[in-house]
Amino acid sequence: MTTHSQTAGALLRQWRQRRRLSQLDLACEAEISTRHLSFVETGRAQPSREMLLHLAEQLEIPLRERNRLLSAAGFAPLYSQHDLADPALEPARQAIEQLLKVHEPYPALAIDRQWNLLAANASVGPFLTGVADCLLGPPLNVLRLSLHPQGLAPRIVNLAQWRAHLLMRLHRDAEISGDPQLFALHDELLTYPAPADHGEAPAEAVLMPVQLRTDAGVLSLISTTTVFGTPNDVTLAELALETFFPADAFSADYLRNLTKST
């Protein structure tokens, strides 16, 4: 989503429609009149900076897009955006490195908003063996790596279910962020060969593990996602930690032994 030739009101209307809210719905949540919201969207009223931020909060607009919204209205961007290597993000970078390290011997990685790898712990390395060089980046895209036929896909036992799970998450991320590159990535992944069986999880499943075929047996891992709370920097707001845990005793032993042998 871009702000080229678009007013702040037009952008607000796009986000409201993306969130599937009527003007009445948003006006009630924001505690303003429907008439005033209509005037803002059509450009008949010039919203204040505070009003734009208030509406952006109600619409859960990502920080990157809030900056664009403010710029379209003639205001300075509010949220900083630093490269992860910038000294300003040193405390956050140290926290990320520590979290990745203490999670060993289990795999953990940090990704950006487009699922590109930013950092990983030592336990991730062995899983990249045999992957085509063209998938290893930079940037290394975690979803492309997972579902590409020259990536991890041939090793994933429950590929249909895992593929459906990842595609659902990606589509949700694209809808929430409005990022055209995420929609493009989703379309690309849909072109990869899909297993013949359906991609629905068993009805009794509580969590969706990824099951990887190894020489020693099937490795089963469940994942969790961690994000920074209330960040005021675009980079941190778009960063997530994906951490994997063994789903059974065999997987726990396998990962512990794998780390010792590397």
N, C-alpha and C positions, 0 to 999 in steps of 0.2 A: 504494500500500500504506500503510495507516494502523495506528496502534497502539491506536486506541480500543477499550477493553474486551478487549484482547489482552495476554496475558502474554508475557514474553520468550521462554519456551519455545515458545509457539505461533508466534511470529514466526520463531524459528530453524527450526522444522519447515517452515514455509512456504518459507523460503529454501532449505532442503535439498531440498525437493520441486521447487522451481523449477529448481534446478541438476541435477535428475534423479539425485540421490545417495541411496543407501540409508543407514540408520543405520550399517551396518557400513562402508560406503565412507567416510563422514565421520569415523567414530570412528578408522579406520585412518589417515586423512590428518592428523587432529588429534592422534594418538597418545594417545587416551583410550579407556576401555572403552566398549563398546556399551551396557552396563548404565547407566553414568553418563550417557551422552548421552540415553538413553531417559528417565531420571529428570529430566534438565534439561528436556526437551521437554514432559513431562507435568506439570511443576511439583512433582514429589516431591523434587527437589533444587534448592536455590537457588544458581545459578552466581555465581562471583565476577566482578568487573569484568574481571579479566585473562582469565578463561575465556571470557567473552562476546566480548571483542576477538579472542582467539585463534580462536574458531570463526568469527567474522565474517571474519577474514582468510582462513581456509580456504575459505569460501563466496564470497569476493570480493564481499561486500556493499558497496554504495556508501556513501560517508561519511555522506550524509544519512540513510540507513537505519540506519547504525551508531548515530548519535545517538538515533534513535527506539528502537532496541533497548535501549540503555543506559537511556533514560528509562523504558521499560516495566519494567525490572528495578529501578528506584528509584535509579539512578545519574545523576550529572550528565552532560550531553553532553560529549564530548571535543573535537569538531572545531568550530572557529569557522565562522561564516557571515557574510561581509560583503558589502555591495553593492559592485559593481565600482568605484564612484566613491568608496568609503571610503578615507581616507588610509592605512589599514593595508595596502591592496592597491596602493599607489602604485608600488612596484617592478615588480609584475606588470603593471600597467596600462601602464607605460612600455615594458616589453618587448613587450607586444602591439602597441602603437602603432608601435614601431620595426619589428617584423616585418611588419606590414601595409604600412608605408611603403616599406621596402626591396624589397618584392615587386613594386612597380609597375615596368613598366607592365602586369603581369599581375594579374588579379583575386584578391583575398584578403579573407576575412571571418572574424569571430569569432562563434560561436554558443553559446547555452546548451544545457542538457540536453534542452530541448524543441525545439531547432532554431530558436529565435528569434534574430534578428539583434541582436548587441550592438555591433558596430563593423565598418566596412568601409573599404577604401582607395578612392582616387579612381577606380580602374579599374573598380569595380563599377557606378558611377552610370550610364554609358551603356547598360548592359544593362537598366535599369529603365524606359527610355523605352517608352511605349505600354502599360505594365502598368496594369490597373485600379486606381484609387485604393484600393478596398476591400482590396486585397492588400498595400498598402504600410504597413499598421499605423498606429501601434504596437499590439502588437508585429508586426513583419514576420517571418512564418514562412517560412523558406527553402524548405522542402519544399512548402508550400502554393503559394508563388510559382512554384516550378518546374513543378508538375504541373497547376495549375488552368488551365482553358481560356481564362481571361482573363489568365493570367500568361505564363510563358515557353513553355508547352507547344506552342502553335502554331508556334513558331520552332525547336523541337528536331527535327532530322531523324530521329534514331534514338530517338524518344520511347518506343517499346515497350521497347527494351533499357534505356534510362536509367530509365524508370519502374520496371521490375523491379528494377534495381539499388538505387534509392532505397528502394523498399518493403522489400527484403530488409534493408537497413541499419537502417531504422526498426524493423522487427520484432525484429531482433537487439537493438537498443538497449532496446526495451520489455521484452524478456525478461530482459536483464541487470539493468535498473534496477527493474523492477516498477512503473514509473510508469503509473498508469491513464490519464493524459493522453496519453501516447505511444500506448497502445493505441487510444484514441479518435481520435487523429490518423490512425493507420493505417487505421482503419475509414472515416474521412472521405475519405482519399485514394483508397481503393478505389472510392468512388462517382463519382469524376471519369471522364469519357469516356476509354476506353482504345483504343489503336490496334488495328486488325484483326489485324495480324501479331503473332506471338508475341514475347515479351520476352527470349529467350535470346540471349546474346552468341555471335558466330561462334566455332566451335571453335578457330580459329587465333588468336583475340584474346588478347593478353597483358595489356592494360589495357582498362578500359571508359571510353572518352572520351564527353564530351557534345558533340554536334555541333549547332551553332547556325546557322541560316540567316541570312545578311546580304545586303545589296545587292551586296556585292563577291564573295560566294562563301560556302562553308561553313566556319565556324570550328570547329576541333576542339581540345578542351581535355581534359587529364587532371588529376585532383585528388589531393591528398595531405591527410592529416589529422594535425595536431600537437596534443598535449596536454601539460600540465605534468607533470613527473616527481615522484612522491611528494608531492603537495600535502597540506597539513593543513587546508585551508580548503574548505568545501563548494562555494563558488562557483567556485574555481579547479579543483577536481576535476571539475566538470561543464562546464567551458569547453573548447571546441575551436577550433582555427584550420583553416579550409578554404582551401587555397591551390590555385590553378589554374595550369597550365603549358601552353604551346602544344604541340600534338602534331605539328605540321609547320611548315615554313618560312612558308607562307602565313599561318597563324594568328599566328606570331610577328611578322611584318611588319604584319599587320592591327592587332594590339594596340599596337604601338609607334606606328603612325600615328594610331590612335584617341586615344591619350593626348596626342599633340602637337596634335590638333585640338580638344581640350576645354579 
